[in-house]
Amino acid sequence: MGRYRPPRKASSKYITPEGKARLEEELRYLWKVKRPKVTQSVSEAAAQGDRSENAEYIYGKKQLREIDSRVRFLSKRLDDMVEVDRVPDDNKKVYFGAWVELEDEGGSLKQYRIVGPDEFDVKQGFISMDSPLAQALLNKKEEDDIFVKGPNGVMEYYLNKVQYTPF
């Protein structure tokens, strides 16, 4: 009997045009390029005889299951996504897609873009709109103080700049 896991909170369904293009490209690559190659290698491995001890066959079948799982996920996810491709009317406030410049208590500056949960990448400065920092930022305007509850206590930030194009 498995361990009970409560259902996950549904993630936001918003995505930027760039993020949607990346997911569509990944889906196209998996379906049109990678899956046919793996299918070919599995059929070649199957032709070699005993499949129960054929590592290439077993590994290929595992790869196919992983590819098919990701393809199903991407297909369903892309169908449900809402592409946000316009700047909000009030571009002085923080909404989805905004670039923000924050100053922390130590005076160091950090820049982030609020994106959907499927496209966050901390190295690029993309944070998910479902993250605690993004939730604290939403609907704020320049010169507001932001308070974010984190694992090390409450962090305070000052919102220096809001814009909807990269800095």
C-alpha positions in Angstrom: 0.0 0.0 0.0 1.4 3.3 -1.0 2.0 6.4 1.1 -0.9 9.0 0.9 0.0 12.2 -0.9 -2.5 15.0 -0.8 -3.4 16.5 -4.1 -1.1 19.2 -5.3 -2.4 22.8 -5.6 -3.1 23.5 -9.3 -0.4 25.7 -10.8 -1.2 28.8 -12.7 -2.1 28.4 -16.4 -0.4 31.6 -17.6 2.5 31.6 -20.0 4.5 34.1 -22.0 4.7 33.8 -25.8 8.4 32.9 -25.4 7.7 30.2 -22.9 4.9 28.7 -25.0 7.2 28.6 -28.0 9.8 26.7 -25.9 7.3 24.1 -24.8 5.9 23.7 -28.3 9.4 23.2 -29.6 10.2 20.6 -26.9 7.0 18.8 -27.8 7.8 18.8 -31.5 11.4 17.6 -30.8 10.2 14.7 -28.6 7.5 13.6 -31.0 9.1 14.1 -34.4 12.8 13.6 -33.7 13.7 11.8 -30.5 10.8 9.3 -30.3 11.4 7.9 -33.8 15.1 7.4 -33.1 14.4 5.6 -29.8 11.7 3.5 -31.5 14.2 2.5 -34.2 16.8 1.5 -31.7 14.3 -0.5 -29.7 13.2 -2.4 -32.8 16.8 -3.1 -33.7 17.5 -4.4 -30.1 14.3 -6.5 -30.2 15.5 -8.2 -33.4 18.6 -9.4 -31.6 16.7 -12.1 -29.8 16.1 -12.7 -26.0 14.5 -9.4 -24.8 14.6 -10.3 -21.1 18.4 -9.9 -20.9 18.8 -7.3 -23.6 19.9 -4.1 -21.9 19.5 -2.0 -25.0 15.9 -3.2 -25.4 15.0 -2.6 -21.7 16.6 0.8 -21.6 15.0 1.8 -24.9 11.5 0.8 -23.6 12.2 2.8 -20.5 13.1 5.8 -22.6 10.0 5.4 -24.7 7.8 5.4 -21.6 9.5 8.6 -20.3 9.1 10.3 -23.7 5.5 9.3 -24.0 4.8 10.6 -20.5 6.4 14.0 -21.2 4.5 14.2 -24.5 1.2 13.5 -22.8 2.0 16.1 -20.1 3.1 18.8 -22.6 0.0 18.2 -24.9 -2.4 18.5 -22.0 -0.6 21.4 -20.4 -0.4 23.4 -23.7 -4.1 22.9 -24.3 -4.9 24.5 -20.9 -2.4 27.4 -21.1 -3.4 31.0 -21.4 -0.9 33.0 -23.4 -0.4 36.5 -22.1 0.9 38.5 -25.0 0.0 42.1 -24.1 1.1 44.7 -21.6 -1.5 45.6 -18.9 -3.2 48.9 -19.0 -1.6 50.0 -15.8 2.1 49.3 -16.5 3.2 51.0 -13.2 2.0 48.0 -11.2 3.5 44.5 -11.1 1.5 41.9 -13.1 2.3 38.7 -15.0 5.3 39.3 -17.3 6.7 42.3 -15.5 10.4 42.8 -15.0 11.1 44.1 -11.5 14.2 45.5 -9.8 14.4 44.8 -6.1 16.7 46.2 -3.5 17.2 44.0 -0.4 18.1 45.0 3.1 21.8 44.9 2.3 21.4 47.3 -0.6 22.1 44.8 -3.4 20.0 44.9 -6.5 18.2 41.9 -8.1 16.2 41.8 -11.2 13.4 39.3 -11.9 10.7 38.6 -14.4 7.4 37.1 -13.2 6.5 34.2 -15.5 4.4 31.0 -15.4 5.4 28.0 -13.4 6.4 26.1 -16.6 9.0 28.6 -17.6 10.8 29.7 -14.4 14.5 29.8 -14.5 16.4 31.4 -11.6 19.6 31.7 -13.6 17.8 33.9 -16.1 16.0 35.8 -13.3 12.6 34.2 -14.2 10.5 33.5 -11.1 7.2 31.6 -11.0 4.1 33.7 -10.4 3.2 31.0 -7.8 6.4 31.6 -5.7 6.1 33.5 -2.4 8.2 36.4 -3.8 6.1 36.8 -6.9 2.9 36.6 -4.8 4.2 39.4 -2.6 5.1 41.5 -5.7 1.8 41.2 -7.6 -0.2 44.4 -7.6 2.6 46.4 -6.0 4.0 49.6 -7.6 7.4 51.3 -7.7 8.7 52.5 -4.3 6.6 50.0 -2.4 8.1 47.9 0.4 7.7 44.1 -0.1 7.7 41.6 2.7 8.3 37.9 1.9 8.0 35.1 4.5 10.8 32.6 3.8 12.6 29.8 5.6 15.0 32.2 7.3 12.3 34.6 8.5 10.7 37.6 6.8 12.7 39.3 4.1 12.2 42.9 3.2 12.7 44.4 -0.3 12.2 47.8 -1.9 10.7 47.8 -5.3 12.9 50.1 -7.4 11.5 49.6 -10.9 8.7 48.0 -12.8 8.7 47.6 -16.6 7.4 45.2 -19.2 10.5 45.0 -21.4 13.9 43.6 -20.3 16.2 46.0 -18.4 
